Amino acid sequence: MSAALKYDVVGVGNALVDVISHADDGFITRYELVKGSMTLVDTDRALFLYRALGTAVEMSGGSAANTMTGVASFGGTAAYIGKVSNDELGDVFGHDLRAVGVQFRPGRPDGETPTGRCIIVVTPDAERTMNTYLGVSSLLCTDDIHDETIAAGKVLYMEGYLYDRPEAKDAFRHAARVAHAHGRQVSLTLSDSFCVDRHRTDFRSLVTDEVDILFGNETELLSLYEVQSFDEAVALVQRDCHLAVITVGAEGCVIVSRDGVRPVPAVPVERVLDTTGAGDLFAAGFLFGYTRDLPLHECAKLGAIAAAEVISHVGPRPLVELKSLLS
Amino acid sequence: MSAALKYDVVGVGNALVDVISHADDGFITRYELVKGSMTLVDTDRALFLYRALGTAVEMSGGSAANTMTGVASFGGTAAYIGKVSNDELGDVFGHDLRAVGVQFRPGRPDGETPTGRCIIVVTPDAERTMNTYLGVSSLLCTDDIHDETIAAGKVLYMEGYLYDRPEAKDAFRHAARVAHAHGRQVSLTLSDSFCVDRHRTDFRSLVTDEVDILFGNETELLSLYEVQSFDEAVALVQRDCHLAVITVGAEGCVIVSRDGVRPVPAVPVERVLDTTGAGDLFAAGFLFGYTRDLPLHECAKLGAIAAAEVISHVGPRPLVELKSLLS
């Protein structure tokens, strides 16, 4: 028996507050950061980097959480599962989800571990380099997955970042099983090529076994299949997944389905200020369209609209109601 | 005997983290806010307003603290005295001062009272309406004034917002006496016409007795002297103060000194996005020039440059190094 549908999309991810600062390429070199990547750091390294950093701005982030706010901003319904602590940054995170109408399921409280944060260095080329102190978000486990919420969402959306932790992998598998048991679809974003690299075998079996819709970019897809050619990677993902949507930067994206491979162009942006959230918001637009049964290229177009909005300003979430951008 | 000079300017003020959100005029009406003003609120009201608010961004603020970051951003030296708590927002506040090279003297710790925050609603006309929960910043008292720091600054700069609390008034008087005892100058910004209105007698005696340089806008000056005519107010402040610099919105400012009254135009801005910090950064530019013995109209021009930068983006502090704007 299927539960009542309440949400277009239910997201599961690392609940993080972003600490965003600008720095030049010298900073990236000096502190041995890997430009464009996400690196997990411990408390000491996080404090060290934060001290080295210039003036910062705090904004709620977290990949899947950003995506859920995007779905809500288009006028869709969304819920989010991720762990925060009972501290100020946790309050900020919860507020910013609820403020846009996303149902927040923070999981069980876990003592004193603080809310996670992601130190984001934005370089003059608008690229973001992320150093994540996971904090309490790293304690997400199967017990935190609210089955009723998963069952009530048309599509489950999970971030590959979760795959850096065994308990979260279990939580992920559990959530996927609950979703499928209720006839829902399961989607995954690969999140980061280094993360894919660290957990390639698990990612591949997950994609084959559980994932109905795969999101990722070109680099992540090449890393997943350990191939050099995009065409080859596309052929492999077409074999493994019902649907894959692969972003290719300023060129837009490629939709890979049983029906074939179809490119959809990006929406041009006058000036790219900060690429943080580009993939997250692309997924938001796509899923908003998908849960409304729009043709796949229309879904991709919505994704492109949302991504264009978020890269044209600093911060990982839309600054305008995305539905106002629909003509 | 005079202490060694270490700072161009030493600021004293309410240490606050700004919680900035956009809303329309309907929000202002619905929650009975006074547009353009600063209102002190208690914890319950702060929580109530925060819950009502949309997605927010957290940035360090506090009027005098903003001014000190502006002085540092021009290449000057600055210190700041204000109270934060040992919590996450307190850490953010301290980080953002130190990150730009401002020496931070946080005063004595005070138990569990959290760091203060200012809920700022920015309306589509770029006007900001502020609701301040002072938190631990309201406990600033004479004991928190670090005399050595005051003695080491060419100019002491204090915000009128402090004048809402008797202990802070005492701290203010104490700081002014320390500064004068070391041959330093004392400056004050009137901060808010409603605040001036509440404490007019005290403000007037302070201006006459202790203030060498007065900052304020037209409305605040009219409120200080309870007159209707700007010329009349200017004549009165000329009698009471060595130097007053009165901003008149988009028109710029008027310098009032023993030598006469001189208007200096504002720097045009393509699009005003958020007026938060305009007065704070104007004072920063002016004081940076003043502590370098520039002619007063040059000081005002630096103020105008800094104000133009800060109103052209969201947030109360400069996003670029202000010295890069000097030709």
Interface residues (C-beta under 8 A of the other chain):
Chain A: S21 H22 Y50 R51 L53 G54 T55 A56 V57 E58 M59 S60 T69 D87 E88 L89 V92 H95 D96 R98 A99 V100 P114 G315 R317 L319
Chain B: H22 Y50 R51 L53 G54 T55 A56 V57 E58 M59 S60 T69 D87 E88 L89 V92 H95 D96 R98 A99 V100 P114 G315 R317 L319
